[in-house]
Amino acid sequence: MRVDVHQHLWTAGFVEALRERTAPPLLDGWTLVLDGEPDYPVDPTDHDVAQRLELNRADRLGLALVSLS
């Protein structure tokens, strides 16, 4: 069985909280702004549960563990 022990899945509430922030870390659209780091473009499909399940199945993952962000 294939296992991925480190996936991140941002919930709508987490995304909303990052967008409400006025200081890093914050989310501007789908760009993550961190203090002292280059801006990081986030792919929203990476945090879509249905799409993630499809990708995990396509990768033949038997277990995927979600890590806290």
Contacts in CASP RR format, 6 or more apart in sequence:
PFRMAT RR
TARGET T0000
AUTHOR 0000-0000-0000
METHOD contacts of the structure
MODEL  1
MRVDVHQHLWTAGFVEALRERTAPPLLDGWTLVLDGEPDYPVDPTDHDVA
QRLELNRADRLGLALVSLS
1 62 0 8 1.000
1 63 0 8 1.000
2 59 0 8 1.000
2 60 0 8 1.000
2 61 0 8 1.000
2 62 0 8 1.000
2 63 0 8 1.000
3 61 0 8 1.000
3 62 0 8 1.000
3 63 0 8 1.000
3 64 0 8 1.000
3 65 0 8 1.000
4 56 0 8 1.000
4 59 0 8 1.000
4 61 0 8 1.000
4 63 0 8 1.000
4 64 0 8 1.000
4 65 0 8 1.000
5 65 0 8 1.000
6 65 0 8 1.000
6 67 0 8 1.000
7 52 0 8 1.000
7 64 0 8 1.000
7 65 0 8 1.000
7 66 0 8 1.000
7 67 0 8 1.000
8 46 0 8 1.000
8 47 0 8 1.000
8 66 0 8 1.000
8 67 0 8 1.000
8 69 0 8 1.000
9 47 0 8 1.000
9 49 0 8 1.000
9 52 0 8 1.000
9 66 0 8 1.000
10 47 0 8 1.000
10 69 0 8 1.000
11 47 0 8 1.000
14 69 0 8 1.000
15 27 0 8 1.000
15 47 0 8 1.000
18 25 0 8 1.000
18 26 0 8 1.000
18 27 0 8 1.000
18 32 0 8 1.000
19 26 0 8 1.000
19 27 0 8 1.000
19 28 0 8 1.000
19 29 0 8 1.000
21 27 0 8 1.000
23 35 0 8 1.000
24 33 0 8 1.000
24 34 0 8 1.000
24 35 0 8 1.000
24 36 0 8 1.000
25 32 0 8 1.000
25 33 0 8 1.000
25 34 0 8 1.000
25 35 0 8 1.000
26 32 0 8 1.000
26 33 0 8 1.000
27 33 0 8 1.000
27 42 0 8 1.000
28 39 0 8 1.000
30 41 0 8 1.000
30 42 0 8 1.000
30 43 0 8 1.000
30 44 0 8 1.000
31 39 0 8 1.000
31 40 0 8 1.000
31 41 0 8 1.000
31 42 0 8 1.000
32 39 0 8 1.000
32 40 0 8 1.000
32 41 0 8 1.000
32 42 0 8 1.000
33 39 0 8 1.000
34 40 0 8 1.000
45 51 0 8 1.000
46 52 0 8 1.000
52 64 0 8 1.000
56 62 0 8 1.000
56 64 0 8 1.000
END
